[in-house]
Amino acid sequence: MINSIPNKKDAWNTIFIFLGIVTVLSSIFHYAIVNLYPSSTYIGGLMWCPALAAFLTLKVKGRSVRSLPWQWGDWKYIKLSYLVPFLYVLGTYILIWVFEFGNMASSETVVEWAKELGLVGIGSLSPFAATIIAIVLMGSVGVARAMATTLGEEIGWRGFFIYELRKVMSFKGVSLFSGFIWALWHWPIIVYYGNNVVLELACFFVVIISMSFIMTYYTFKSNSLWPAAIFHAVSNVYVQKIFPPLTEQVEGSEYWLGENGIMFAVVTLVFGLMYWKKGIKEKL
């Protein structure tokens, strides 16, 4: 950590320049998503705003884009960056099924999902086989596709922002502050499209800050932005694309489901606390 007052001032100056640029750029796409249409084009543009803000900030500060942690890093952290989000989403939905906040999808529901993926009509494919094929496809090709946008966020948030914060904050401070800013960055979409805005915002902030601890941990351990990009993509795909179609909603339990649901917040909080302790114990 940088200790001298001039260096700390320079770090804070860099942080505020980045936040100012990302706010201006993001407001354009937030406006389009909220007032025009939430198309994948506008959402993709929004997700690349942190990267563009990082590049512009580096330009202003006379630093090279090559100074970002582009190296691939240890494969151990790449593997864990896939496994951990898979486990916490799986854990979330197992608890949802066990406590009957939702039911495991029936064969008819699975067939409908398989139809959307074009898997119905392939020989004598059973609903179980169709489910496995769909999960494998979404968990591989779907994740690779999702990385086209999550990379934009992670270049900015984890590749640049948390390294600047590290110059003036501890691991705990970096994770909390960057997680809060990252969650706040999403608020216009949740406020506009949410049903129970207060509850969804509260759950979302818990989820994002908890994820921030995990992703900050793997970024600093690997000194690479790629584990975070993979982690983000895997989390999005499993919580948005894979498990919701495999779960049938029970009346009155809608606020327990999904990425803004109570159960996901509870499970990610447990994981976040684990990595909070790991980061402090390992003196990150």
CYANA upper distance limits for C-alpha pairs under 8 A (distance plus 0.5 A):
  1 MET  CA    166 ARG  CA      6.82
  1 MET  CA    167 LYS  CA      5.19
  1 MET  CA    168 VAL  CA      6.94
  1 MET  CA    169 MET  CA      7.99
  2 ILE  CA      7 ASN  CA      6.95
  2 ILE  CA      8 LYS  CA      6.93
  2 ILE  CA    167 LYS  CA      5.44
  2 ILE  CA    168 VAL  CA      6.94
  3 ASN  CA      7 ASN  CA      7.73
  3 ASN  CA      8 LYS  CA      7.29
  3 ASN  CA    167 LYS  CA      8.46
  3 ASN  CA    168 VAL  CA      8.21
  4 SER  CA      8 LYS  CA      6.75
  5 ILE  CA      9 LYS  CA      6.61
  6 PRO  CA     10 ASP  CA      6.71
  7 ASN  CA     11 ALA  CA      6.64
  8 LYS  CA     12 TRP  CA      6.70
  8 LYS  CA    167 LYS  CA      7.41
  8 LYS  CA    168 VAL  CA      6.59
  9 LYS  CA     13 ASN  CA      6.54
 10 ASP  CA     14 THR  CA      6.68
 11 ALA  CA     15 ILE  CA      6.70
 11 ALA  CA    164 GLU  CA      6.55
 11 ALA  CA    165 LEU  CA      7.99
 11 ALA  CA    167 LYS  CA      7.16
 11 ALA  CA    168 VAL  CA      7.72
 12 TRP  CA     16 PHE  CA      6.66
 12 TRP  CA    164 GLU  CA      8.41
 12 TRP  CA    165 LEU  CA      8.47
 12 TRP  CA    168 VAL  CA      8.28
 13 ASN  CA     17 ILE  CA      6.71
 14 THR  CA     18 PHE  CA      6.71
 14 THR  CA     57 THR  CA      7.56
 14 THR  CA     61 LYS  CA      7.96
 14 THR  CA    164 GLU  CA      7.93
 15 ILE  CA     19 LEU  CA      6.71
 15 ILE  CA    161 PHE  CA      7.55
 15 ILE  CA    164 GLU  CA      7.05
 15 ILE  CA    165 LEU  CA      7.83
 16 PHE  CA     20 GLY  CA      6.46
 17 ILE  CA     21 ILE  CA      6.71
 17 ILE  CA     57 THR  CA      6.92
 18 PHE  CA     22 VAL  CA      6.58
 18 PHE  CA     53 ALA  CA      6.34
 18 PHE  CA     54 ALA  CA      6.74
 18 PHE  CA     56 LEU  CA      8.49
 18 PHE  CA     57 THR  CA      6.11
 18 PHE  CA    161 PHE  CA      8.33
 19 LEU  CA     23 THR  CA      6.51
 19 LEU  CA     53 ALA  CA      8.38
 20 GLY  CA     24 VAL  CA      6.87
 21 ILE  CA     25 LEU  CA      6.67
 21 ILE  CA     53 ALA  CA      5.95
 21 ILE  CA     56 LEU  CA      8.40
 21 ILE  CA     57 THR  CA      8.26
 22 VAL  CA     26 SER  CA      6.29
 22 VAL  CA     49 CYS  CA      6.51
 22 VAL  CA     50 PRO  CA      6.17
 22 VAL  CA     52 LEU  CA      8.33
 22 VAL  CA     53 ALA  CA      5.62
 23 THR  CA     27 SER  CA      6.52
 24 VAL  CA     28 ILE  CA      7.56
 25 LEU  CA     29 PHE  CA      7.84
 25 LEU  CA     46 LEU  CA      8.47
 25 LEU  CA     49 CYS  CA      6.53
 25 LEU  CA     53 ALA  CA      8.16
 26 SER  CA     30 HIS  CA      6.52
 26 SER  CA     46 LEU  CA      6.18
 26 SER  CA     49 CYS  CA      6.40
 27 SER  CA     31 TYR  CA      6.46
 28 ILE  CA     32 ALA  CA      6.97
 29 PHE  CA     33 ILE  CA      6.53
 29 PHE  CA     42 TYR  CA      6.24
 29 PHE  CA     43 ILE  CA      7.72
 29 PHE  CA     45 GLY  CA      7.18
 29 PHE  CA     46 LEU  CA      5.92
 30 HIS  CA     34 VAL  CA      6.52
 30 HIS  CA     46 LEU  CA      7.67
 30 HIS  CA    188 PRO  CA      7.30
 30 HIS  CA    189 ILE  CA      7.75
 31 TYR  CA     35 ASN  CA      6.13
 31 TYR  CA     36 LEU  CA      7.95
 32 ALA  CA     36 LEU  CA      5.43
 32 ALA  CA     37 TYR  CA      6.92
 32 ALA  CA     38 PRO  CA      7.89
 32 ALA  CA     42 TYR  CA      7.13
 33 ILE  CA     37 TYR  CA      5.56
 33 ILE  CA     38 PRO  CA      4.82
 33 ILE  CA     39 SER  CA      7.46
 33 ILE  CA     42 TYR  CA      6.65
 33 ILE  CA     43 ILE  CA      7.56
 33 ILE  CA    189 ILE  CA      8.03
 34 VAL  CA     38 PRO  CA      7.23
 34 VAL  CA    188 PRO  CA      8.08
 34 VAL  CA    189 ILE  CA      7.24
 34 VAL  CA    192 TYR  CA      7.20
 38 PRO  CA     42 TYR  CA      7.09
 38 PRO  CA     43 ILE  CA      7.25
 39 SER  CA     43 ILE  CA      6.82
 40 SER  CA     44 GLY  CA      6.22
 41 THR  CA     45 GLY  CA      6.64
 42 TYR  CA     46 LEU  CA      6.63
 43 ILE  CA     47 MET  CA      6.74
 44 GLY  CA     48 TRP  CA      6.97
 44 GLY  CA    149 THR  CA      6.19
 45 GLY  CA     49 CYS  CA      7.07
 47 MET  CA    149 THR  CA      6.35
 47 MET  CA    150 THR  CA      7.14
 47 MET  CA    152 GLY  CA      6.10
 47 MET  CA    153 GLU  CA      5.77
 48 TRP  CA     52 LEU  CA      6.90
 48 TRP  CA    149 THR  CA      7.08
 48 TRP  CA    150 THR  CA      8.42
 48 TRP  CA    151 LEU  CA      8.16
 48 TRP  CA    152 GLY  CA      4.54
 48 TRP  CA    153 GLU  CA      6.22
 49 CYS  CA     53 ALA  CA      6.48
 49 CYS  CA    152 GLY  CA      7.50
 49 CYS  CA    153 GLU  CA      7.65
 49 CYS  CA    156 GLY  CA      8.42
 50 PRO  CA     54 ALA  CA      6.62
 50 PRO  CA    152 GLY  CA      6.95
 50 PRO  CA    153 GLU  CA      5.82
 50 PRO  CA    154 GLU  CA      8.14
 50 PRO  CA    155 ILE  CA      7.54
 50 PRO  CA    156 GLY  CA      4.81
 50 PRO  CA    157 TRP  CA      7.01
 51 ALA  CA     55 PHE  CA      6.77
 51 ALA  CA    152 GLY  CA      5.58
 51 ALA  CA    153 GLU  CA      6.54
 51 ALA  CA    154 GLU  CA      7.79
 51 ALA  CA    155 ILE  CA      5.56
 51 ALA  CA    156 GLY  CA      4.75
 51 ALA  CA    157 TRP  CA      8.33
 52 LEU  CA     56 LEU  CA      6.65
 52 LEU  CA    152 GLY  CA      8.44
 52 LEU  CA    156 GLY  CA      7.98
 53 ALA  CA     57 THR  CA      6.50
 53 ALA  CA    156 GLY  CA      7.46
 54 ALA  CA     58 LEU  CA      6.64
 54 ALA  CA    155 ILE  CA      7.98
 54 ALA  CA    156 GLY  CA      5.81
 54 ALA  CA    160 PHE  CA      6.83
 54 ALA  CA    161 PHE  CA      8.23
 55 PHE  CA     59 LYS  CA      6.77
 55 PHE  CA     65 VAL  CA      6.83
 56 LEU  CA     60 VAL  CA      6.72
 57 THR  CA     61 LYS  CA      6.67
 58 LEU  CA     62 GLY  CA      6.50
 58 LEU  CA     63 ARG  CA      5.40
 58 LEU  CA     64 SER  CA      6.83
 58 LEU  CA     65 VAL  CA      7.15
 59 LYS  CA     63 ARG  CA      6.44
 59 LYS  CA     64 SER  CA      7.62
 63 ARG  CA     67 SER  CA      7.77
 66 ARG  CA     70 TRP  CA      7.94
 68 LEU  CA    159 GLY  CA      6.48
 68 LEU  CA    160 PHE  CA      7.01
 69 PRO  CA    159 GLY  CA      6.57
 69 PRO  CA    223 ASN  CA      6.64
 69 PRO  CA    224 SER  CA      5.30
 69 PRO  CA    225 LEU  CA      6.38
 70 TRP  CA    159 GLY  CA      8.50
 70 TRP  CA    224 SER  CA      6.47
 70 TRP  CA    225 LEU  CA      6.84
 70 TRP  CA    226 TRP  CA      7.93
 71 GLN  CA    223 ASN  CA      8.29
 71 GLN  CA    224 SER  CA      6.23
 71 GLN  CA    225 LEU  CA      8.35
 71 GLN  CA    226 TRP  CA      8.43
 72 TRP  CA    224 SER  CA      6.58
 72 TRP  CA    225 LEU  CA      8.36
 72 TRP  CA    226 TRP  CA      6.75
 73 GLY  CA     77 TYR  CA      8.00
 73 GLY  CA     78 ILE  CA      8.19
 73 GLY  CA    222 SER  CA      5.78
 73 GLY  CA    223 ASN  CA      7.17
 73 GLY  CA    224 SER  CA      6.16
 73 GLY  CA    226 TRP  CA      8.32
 74 ASP  CA     78 ILE  CA      7.34
 74 ASP  CA    222 SER  CA      6.61
 75 TRP  CA     79 LYS  CA      6.65
 76 LYS  CA     80 LEU  CA      6.80
 77 TYR  CA     81 SER  CA      6.38
 77 TYR  CA    218 TYR  CA      6.96
 77 TYR  CA    221 LYS  CA      8.40
 77 TYR  CA    222 SER  CA      6.98
 77 TYR  CA    227 PRO  CA      6.83
 78 ILE  CA     82 TYR  CA      7.26
 78 ILE  CA    226 TRP  CA      7.90
 78 ILE  CA    227 PRO  CA      5.63
 78 ILE  CA    230 ILE  CA      8.01
 79 LYS  CA     83 LEU  CA      6.77
 80 LEU  CA     84 VAL  CA      6.25
 81 SER  CA     85 PRO  CA      7.52
 81 SER  CA    218 TYR  CA      8.02
 81 SER  CA    227 PRO  CA      5.82
 81 SER  CA    228 ALA  CA      7.41
 81 SER  CA    230 ILE  CA      6.72
 81 SER  CA    231 PHE  CA      5.20
 82 TYR  CA     86 PHE  CA      6.96
 82 TYR  CA    230 ILE  CA      6.96
 82 TYR  CA    231 PHE  CA      6.10
 82 TYR  CA    234 VAL  CA      6.62
 83 LEU  CA     87 LEU  CA      6.63
 84 VAL  CA     88 TYR  CA      6.86
 84 VAL  CA    231 PHE  CA      8.31
 85 PRO  CA     89 VAL  CA      6.66
 85 PRO  CA    231 PHE  CA      6.87
 85 PRO  CA    234 VAL  CA      6.85
 85 PRO  CA    235 SER  CA      5.57
 86 PHE  CA     90 LEU  CA      6.51
 86 PHE  CA    234 VAL  CA      7.31
 86 PHE  CA    235 SER  CA      7.12
 86 PHE  CA    238 TYR  CA      7.24
 87 LEU  CA     91 GLY  CA      6.42
 88 TYR  CA     92 THR  CA      6.57
 88 TYR  CA    267 VAL  CA      6.90
 88 TYR  CA    268 THR  CA      6.95
 88 TYR  CA    271 PHE  CA      8.05
 89 VAL  CA     93 TYR  CA      6.91
 89 VAL  CA    235 SER  CA      7.77
 89 VAL  CA    238 TYR  CA      7.08
 89 VAL  CA    239 VAL  CA      6.55
 89 VAL  CA    243 PHE  CA      8.48
 89 VAL  CA    264 PHE  CA      7.74
 90 LEU  CA     94 ILE  CA      6.63
 90 LEU  CA    243 PHE  CA      8.42
 91 GLY  CA     95 LEU  CA      6.75
 91 GLY  CA    267 VAL  CA      7.69
 92 THR  CA     96 ILE  CA      6.78
 92 THR  CA    263 MET  CA      6.52
 92 THR  CA    264 PHE  CA      6.03
 92 THR  CA    267 VAL  CA      6.60
 93 TYR  CA     97 TRP  CA      6.59
 93 TYR  CA    243 PHE  CA      7.65
 94 ILE  CA     98 VAL  CA      6.54
 95 LEU  CA     99 PHE  CA      6.45
 95 LEU  CA    263 MET  CA      8.21
 96 ILE  CA    100 GLU  CA      6.34
 96 ILE  CA    101 PHE  CA      5.53
 96 ILE  CA    102 GLY  CA      6.19
 96 ILE  CA    103 ASN  CA      8.24
 96 ILE  CA    256 TRP  CA      8.15
 96 ILE  CA    257 LEU  CA      8.07
 96 ILE  CA    263 MET  CA      7.67
 97 TRP  CA    101 PHE  CA      6.79
 97 TRP  CA    102 GLY  CA      5.91
 97 TRP  CA    103 ASN  CA      5.86
 97 TRP  CA    104 MET  CA      6.84
100 GLU  CA    250 VAL  CA      8.03
101 PHE  CA    249 GLN  CA      7.64
101 PHE  CA    250 VAL  CA      6.41
101 PHE  CA    253 SER  CA      5.85
101 PHE  CA    254 GLU  CA      8.27
101 PHE  CA    256 TRP  CA      7.22
101 PHE  CA    257 LEU  CA      8.10
102 GLY  CA    247 THR  CA      6.47
102 GLY  CA    248 GLU  CA      5.95
102 GLY  CA    249 GLN  CA      5.24
102 GLY  CA    250 VAL  CA      5.58
102 GLY  CA    253 SER  CA      7.87
102 GLY  CA    257 LEU  CA      8.31
103 ASN  CA    247 THR  CA      5.97
103 ASN  CA    248 GLU  CA      5.48
103 ASN  CA    249 GLN  CA      7.09
103 ASN  CA    250 VAL  CA      7.60
104 MET  CA    246 LEU  CA      6.47
104 MET  CA    247 THR  CA      5.33
104 MET  CA    248 GLU  CA      6.68
105 ALA  CA    109 THR  CA      6.19
105 ALA  CA    110 VAL  CA      6.86
105 ALA  CA    245 PRO  CA      7.85
105 ALA  CA    246 LEU  CA      5.24
105 ALA  CA    247 THR  CA      5.42
105 ALA  CA    248 GLU  CA      6.00
106 SER  CA    110 VAL  CA      6.84
107 SER  CA    111 VAL  CA      6.62
107 SER  CA    127 PRO  CA      6.38
108 GLU  CA    112 GLU  CA      6.89
109 THR  CA    113 TRP  CA      6.85
109 THR  CA    245 PRO  CA      8.15
109 THR  CA    246 LEU  CA      8.04
110 VAL  CA    114 ALA  CA      6.56
110 VAL  CA    127 PRO  CA      6.58
110 VAL  CA    130 ALA  CA      8.23
110 VAL  CA    131 THR  CA      7.22
110 VAL  CA    245 PRO  CA      8.06
110 VAL  CA    246 LEU  CA      7.34
111 VAL  CA    115 LYS  CA      6.62
111 VAL  CA    120 VAL  CA      7.57
111 VAL  CA    127 PRO  CA      6.51
111 VAL  CA    130 ALA  CA      8.23
112 GLU  CA    116 GLU  CA      7.06
113 TRP  CA    117 LEU  CA      7.19
113 TRP  CA    245 PRO  CA      7.18
114 ALA  CA    118 GLY  CA      6.67
114 ALA  CA    119 LEU  CA      5.55
114 ALA  CA    120 VAL  CA      6.32
114 ALA  CA    127 PRO  CA      8.44
114 ALA  CA    130 ALA  CA      6.64
114 ALA  CA    131 THR  CA      7.69
114 ALA  CA    134 ALA  CA      7.65
115 LYS  CA    119 LEU  CA      6.25
115 LYS  CA    120 VAL  CA      5.74
117 LEU  CA    134 ALA  CA      7.84
119 LEU  CA    130 ALA  CA      6.98
120 VAL  CA    125 LEU  CA      7.77
120 VAL  CA    130 ALA  CA      8.27
121 GLY  CA    125 LEU  CA      7.78
125 LEU  CA    129 ALA  CA      6.59
125 LEU  CA    130 ALA  CA      6.83
126 SER  CA    130 ALA  CA      6.59
127 PRO  CA    131 THR  CA      6.60
128 PHE  CA    132 ILE  CA      6.85
129 ALA  CA    133 ILE  CA      6.67
130 ALA  CA    134 ALA  CA      6.52
131 THR  CA    135 ILE  CA      6.63
132 ILE  CA    136 VAL  CA      6.67
133 ILE  CA    137 LEU  CA      6.60
134 ALA  CA    138 MET  CA      6.49
135 ILE  CA    139 GLY  CA      6.16
135 ILE  CA    242 ILE  CA      7.05
136 VAL  CA    140 SER  CA      6.58
137 LEU  CA    141 VAL  CA      5.96
137 LEU  CA    142 GLY  CA      6.95
138 MET  CA    142 GLY  CA      4.68
138 MET  CA    143 VAL  CA      7.02
138 MET  CA    237 VAL  CA      7.67
138 MET  CA    241 LYS  CA      8.15
138 MET  CA    242 ILE  CA      7.60
139 GLY  CA    143 VAL  CA      6.09
139 GLY  CA    234 VAL  CA      7.75
139 GLY  CA    237 VAL  CA      7.64
139 GLY  CA    238 TYR  CA      7.88
140 SER  CA    144 ALA  CA      6.71
141 VAL  CA    145 ARG  CA      6.64
142 GLY  CA    146 ALA  CA      6.59
142 GLY  CA    237 VAL  CA      7.33
143 VAL  CA    147 MET  CA      6.73
143 VAL  CA    230 ILE  CA      8.17
143 VAL  CA    233 ALA  CA      6.03
143 VAL  CA    234 VAL  CA      6.17
143 VAL  CA    237 VAL  CA      6.78
144 ALA  CA    148 ALA  CA      7.66
144 ALA  CA    233 ALA  CA      8.17
145 ARG  CA    149 THR  CA      8.48
146 ALA  CA    150 THR  CA      6.83
146 ALA  CA    233 ALA  CA      5.80
146 ALA  CA    236 ASN  CA      8.34
146 ALA  CA    237 VAL  CA      7.81
147 MET  CA    151 LEU  CA      5.93
147 MET  CA    229 ALA  CA      6.84
147 MET  CA    230 ILE  CA      7.07
147 MET  CA    232 HIS  CA      8.38
147 MET  CA    233 ALA  CA      5.88
148 ALA  CA    152 GLY  CA      7.83
149 THR  CA    153 GLU  CA      7.58
150 THR  CA    154 GLU  CA      6.68
150 THR  CA    229 ALA  CA      6.13
150 THR  CA    230 ILE  CA      8.37
150 THR  CA    232 HIS  CA      6.70
150 THR  CA    233 ALA  CA      6.42
151 LEU  CA    155 ILE  CA      6.47
151 LEU  CA    226 TRP  CA      8.41
151 LEU  CA    229 ALA  CA      5.55
152 GLY  CA    156 GLY  CA      7.27
153 GLU  CA    157 TRP  CA      6.46
153 GLU  CA    158 ARG  CA      8.46
153 GLU  CA    229 ALA  CA      8.36
154 GLU  CA    158 ARG  CA      5.54
154 GLU  CA    159 GLY  CA      6.46
154 GLU  CA    225 LEU  CA      7.04
154 GLU  CA    228 ALA  CA      6.81
154 GLU  CA    229 ALA  CA      6.02
155 ILE  CA    159 GLY  CA      4.95
155 ILE  CA    160 PHE  CA      6.84
155 ILE  CA    225 LEU  CA      7.01
156 GLY  CA    160 PHE  CA      5.67
156 GLY  CA    161 PHE  CA      6.52
157 TRP  CA    161 PHE  CA      5.34
157 TRP  CA    162 ILE  CA      6.86
157 TRP  CA    178 SER  CA      7.93
157 TRP  CA    182 TRP  CA      8.08
158 ARG  CA    162 ILE  CA      5.88
158 ARG  CA    163 TYR  CA      7.81
158 ARG  CA    215 MET  CA      8.21
158 ARG  CA    216 THR  CA      7.38
158 ARG  CA    219 THR  CA      7.37
158 ARG  CA    225 LEU  CA      6.64
158 ARG  CA    228 ALA  CA      7.46
159 GLY  CA    163 TYR  CA      7.54
159 GLY  CA    219 THR  CA      8.41
159 GLY  CA    224 SER  CA      7.74
159 GLY  CA    225 LEU  CA      5.49
160 PHE  CA    164 GLU  CA      7.04
161 PHE  CA    165 LEU  CA      6.81
161 PHE  CA    178 SER  CA      8.01
162 ILE  CA    166 ARG  CA      6.45
162 ILE  CA    174 VAL  CA      6.66
162 ILE  CA    175 SER  CA      8.33
162 ILE  CA    178 SER  CA      7.13
162 ILE  CA    216 THR  CA      7.87
163 TYR  CA    167 LYS  CA      7.37
164 GLU  CA    168 VAL  CA      8.02
165 LEU  CA    169 MET  CA      6.29
165 LEU  CA    174 VAL  CA      6.21
166 ARG  CA    170 SER  CA      6.90
166 ARG  CA    171 PHE  CA      7.58
166 ARG  CA    174 VAL  CA      6.67
169 MET  CA    173 GLY  CA      5.82
169 MET  CA    174 VAL  CA      6.28
170 SER  CA    174 VAL  CA      6.54
170 SER  CA    284 LEU  CA      8.24
171 PHE  CA    175 SER  CA      6.62
171 PHE  CA    216 THR  CA      8.46
171 PHE  CA    279 GLY  CA      7.15
171 PHE  CA    280 ILE  CA      7.51
171 PHE  CA    283 LYS  CA      8.40
171 PHE  CA    284 LEU  CA      6.25
172 LYS  CA    176 LEU  CA      6.58
172 LYS  CA    213 PHE  CA      8.18
172 LYS  CA    276 TRP  CA      7.28
172 LYS  CA    279 GLY  CA      8.32
172 LYS  CA    280 ILE  CA      7.99
173 GLY  CA    177 PHE  CA      6.34
174 VAL  CA    178 SER  CA      6.26
174 VAL  CA    216 THR  CA      8.38
175 SER  CA    179 GLY  CA      6.25
175 SER  CA    209 ILE  CA      7.59
175 SER  CA    212 SER  CA      5.91
175 SER  CA    213 PHE  CA      5.48
175 SER  CA    216 THR  CA      6.73
176 LEU  CA    180 PHE  CA      6.53
176 LEU  CA    209 ILE  CA      6.65
176 LEU  CA    212 SER  CA      7.76
176 LEU  CA    213 PHE  CA      7.87
177 PHE  CA    181 ILE  CA      6.74
178 SER  CA    182 TRP  CA      6.46
178 SER  CA    209 ILE  CA      8.38
178 SER  CA    212 SER  CA      7.58
179 GLY  CA    183 ALA  CA      6.56
179 GLY  CA    205 PHE  CA      8.49
179 GLY  CA    208 ILE  CA      6.40
179 GLY  CA    209 ILE  CA      4.76
179 GLY  CA    210 SER  CA      8.11
179 GLY  CA    211 MET  CA      8.14
179 GLY  CA    212 SER  CA      5.53
179 GLY  CA    213 PHE  CA      8.24
180 PHE  CA    184 LEU  CA      6.53
180 PHE  CA    205 PHE  CA      7.48
180 PHE  CA    208 ILE  CA      8.07
180 PHE  CA    209 ILE  CA      6.59
181 ILE  CA    185 TRP  CA      6.57
182 TRP  CA    186 HIS  CA      7.53
182 TRP  CA    208 ILE  CA      7.74
183 ALA  CA    187 TRP  CA      7.38
183 ALA  CA    204 PHE  CA      7.62
183 ALA  CA    205 PHE  CA      6.09
183 ALA  CA    208 ILE  CA      6.29
183 ALA  CA    209 ILE  CA      7.74
184 LEU  CA    205 PHE  CA      8.37
186 HIS  CA    190 ILE  CA      7.27
187 TRP  CA    191 VAL  CA      6.46
187 TRP  CA    201 LEU  CA      7.91
188 PRO  CA    192 TYR  CA      6.57
189 ILE  CA    193 TYR  CA      6.39
189 ILE  CA    194 GLY  CA      8.21
190 ILE  CA    194 GLY  CA      5.49
190 ILE  CA    197 VAL  CA      7.37
190 ILE  CA    200 GLU  CA      7.92
190 ILE  CA    201 LEU  CA      7.37
191 VAL  CA    197 VAL  CA      6.23
191 VAL  CA    201 LEU  CA      8.26
194 GLY  CA    200 GLU  CA      7.42
195 ASN  CA    200 GLU  CA      8.37
196 ASN  CA    200 GLU  CA      6.52
197 VAL  CA    201 LEU  CA      6.36
198 VAL  CA    202 ALA  CA      6.67
199 LEU  CA    203 CYS  CA      6.66
200 GLU  CA    204 PHE  CA      6.38
200 GLU  CA    255 TYR  CA      8.49
200 GLU  CA    260 ASN  CA      5.69
200 GLU  CA    261 GLY  CA      7.19
201 LEU  CA    205 PHE  CA      6.58
201 LEU  CA    260 ASN  CA      7.97
202 ALA  CA    206 VAL  CA      6.92
203 CYS  CA    207 VAL  CA      6.70
203 CYS  CA    260 ASN  CA      6.12
203 CYS  CA    261 GLY  CA      6.78
203 CYS  CA    262 ILE  CA      6.50
203 CYS  CA    264 PHE  CA      8.47
203 CYS  CA    265 ALA  CA      5.86
204 PHE  CA    208 ILE  CA      6.54
204 PHE  CA    259 GLU  CA      7.91
204 PHE  CA    260 ASN  CA      5.74
204 PHE  CA    261 GLY  CA      8.36
204 PHE  CA    265 ALA  CA      7.57
205 PHE  CA    209 ILE  CA      6.46
206 VAL  CA    210 SER  CA      6.48
206 VAL  CA    265 ALA  CA      6.27
206 VAL  CA    268 THR  CA      8.29
206 VAL  CA    269 LEU  CA      7.08
207 VAL  CA    211 MET  CA      6.60
207 VAL  CA    260 ASN  CA      8.45
207 VAL  CA    264 PHE  CA      7.62
207 VAL  CA    265 ALA  CA      5.47
207 VAL  CA    268 THR  CA      6.25
207 VAL  CA    269 LEU  CA      7.09
208 ILE  CA    212 SER  CA      6.53
209 ILE  CA    213 PHE  CA      7.12
209 ILE  CA    272 GLY  CA      8.22
210 SER  CA    214 ILE  CA      7.36
210 SER  CA    268 THR  CA      6.39
210 SER  CA    269 LEU  CA      5.83
210 SER  CA    271 PHE  CA      7.54
210 SER  CA    272 GLY  CA      4.67
210 SER  CA    273 LEU  CA      7.72
211 MET  CA    215 MET  CA      6.55
211 MET  CA    268 THR  CA      7.39
211 MET  CA    272 GLY  CA      6.67
212 SER  CA    216 THR  CA      6.26
212 SER  CA    272 GLY  CA      8.21
213 PHE  CA    217 TYR  CA      6.58
213 PHE  CA    272 GLY  CA      6.13
213 PHE  CA    273 LEU  CA      8.42
213 PHE  CA    275 TYR  CA      6.54
213 PHE  CA    276 TRP  CA      6.49
214 ILE  CA    218 TYR  CA      6.92
214 ILE  CA    271 PHE  CA      8.13
214 ILE  CA    272 GLY  CA      6.54
214 ILE  CA    275 TYR  CA      6.06
214 ILE  CA    276 TRP  CA      8.18
215 MET  CA    219 THR  CA      6.51
215 MET  CA    227 PRO  CA      8.16
215 MET  CA    228 ALA  CA      5.97
215 MET  CA    231 PHE  CA      7.90
216 THR  CA    220 PHE  CA      6.61
216 THR  CA    228 ALA  CA      8.40
217 TYR  CA    221 LYS  CA      6.56
217 TYR  CA    275 TYR  CA      7.47
217 TYR  CA    279 GLY  CA      6.68
217 TYR  CA    284 LEU  CA      8.10
218 TYR  CA    222 SER  CA      6.42
218 TYR  CA    223 ASN  CA      8.46
218 TYR  CA    227 PRO  CA      7.06
218 TYR  CA    228 ALA  CA      7.62
219 THR  CA    223 ASN  CA      5.92
219 THR  CA    224 SER  CA      5.97
219 THR  CA    225 LEU  CA      6.38
219 THR  CA    226 TRP  CA      8.39
219 THR  CA    227 PRO  CA      7.04
219 THR  CA    228 ALA  CA      6.92
220 PHE  CA    224 SER  CA      7.77
220 PHE  CA    284 LEU  CA      7.68
221 LYS  CA    284 LEU  CA      8.43
222 SER  CA    227 PRO  CA      8.28
225 LEU  CA    229 ALA  CA      7.01
226 TRP  CA    230 ILE  CA      6.66
227 PRO  CA    231 PHE  CA      6.40
228 ALA  CA    232 HIS  CA      6.45
229 ALA  CA    233 ALA  CA      6.76
230 ILE  CA    234 VAL  CA      6.58
231 PHE  CA    235 SER  CA      6.60
232 HIS  CA    236 ASN  CA      6.69
233 ALA  CA    237 VAL  CA      6.65
234 VAL  CA    238 TYR  CA      6.64
235 SER  CA    239 VAL  CA      6.51
236 ASN  CA    240 GLN  CA      6.11
236 ASN  CA    241 LYS  CA      8.03
237 VAL  CA    241 LYS  CA      5.56
237 VAL  CA    242 ILE  CA      6.94
238 TYR  CA    242 ILE  CA      5.32
238 TYR  CA    243 PHE  CA      6.50
239 VAL  CA    243 PHE  CA      6.47
239 VAL  CA    244 PRO  CA      7.43
239 VAL  CA    258 GLY  CA      7.13
239 VAL  CA    259 GLU  CA      6.56
240 GLN  CA    244 PRO  CA      6.97
240 GLN  CA    258 GLY  CA      7.68
240 GLN  CA    259 GLU  CA      7.52
241 LYS  CA    245 PRO  CA      7.60
242 ILE  CA    246 LEU  CA      7.40
243 PHE  CA    247 THR  CA      6.90
244 PRO  CA    248 GLU  CA      8.28
244 PRO  CA    258 GLY  CA      7.47
249 GLN  CA    253 SER  CA      7.69
249 GLN  CA    254 GLU  CA      7.25
250 VAL  CA    254 GLU  CA      7.69
253 SER  CA    257 LEU  CA      7.73
254 GLU  CA    261 GLY  CA      8.23
255 TYR  CA    260 ASN  CA      8.29
255 TYR  CA    261 GLY  CA      5.65
255 TYR  CA    262 ILE  CA      6.82
256 TRP  CA    261 GLY  CA      5.00
256 TRP  CA    262 ILE  CA      5.12
256 TRP  CA    263 MET  CA      5.81
256 TRP  CA    264 PHE  CA      8.17
257 LEU  CA    261 GLY  CA      5.12
257 LEU  CA    262 ILE  CA      7.40
257 LEU  CA    263 MET  CA      7.16
257 LEU  CA    264 PHE  CA      7.86
258 GLY  CA    264 PHE  CA      7.50
259 GLU  CA    264 PHE  CA      6.64
259 GLU  CA    265 ALA  CA      8.41
260 ASN  CA    264 PHE  CA      7.64
260 ASN  CA    265 ALA  CA      7.86
261 GLY  CA    265 ALA  CA      7.00
262 ILE  CA    266 VAL  CA      6.76
263 MET  CA    267 VAL  CA      6.78
264 PHE  CA    268 THR  CA      6.53
265 ALA  CA    269 LEU  CA      6.44
266 VAL  CA    270 VAL  CA      7.04
267 VAL  CA    271 PHE  CA      7.07
268 THR  CA    272 GLY  CA      6.43
269 LEU  CA    273 LEU  CA      6.61
270 VAL  CA    274 MET  CA      6.89
271 PHE  CA    275 TYR  CA      6.94
272 GLY  CA    276 TRP  CA      6.58
273 LEU  CA    277 LYS  CA      6.82
274 MET  CA    278 LYS  CA      6.77
275 TYR  CA    279 GLY  CA      6.39
276 TRP  CA    280 ILE  CA      6.87
277 LYS  CA    281 LYS  CA      6.49
278 LYS  CA    282 GLU  CA      6.51
279 GLY  CA    283 LYS  CA      6.51
279 GLY  CA    284 LEU  CA      5.86
280 ILE  CA    284 LEU  CA      6.79
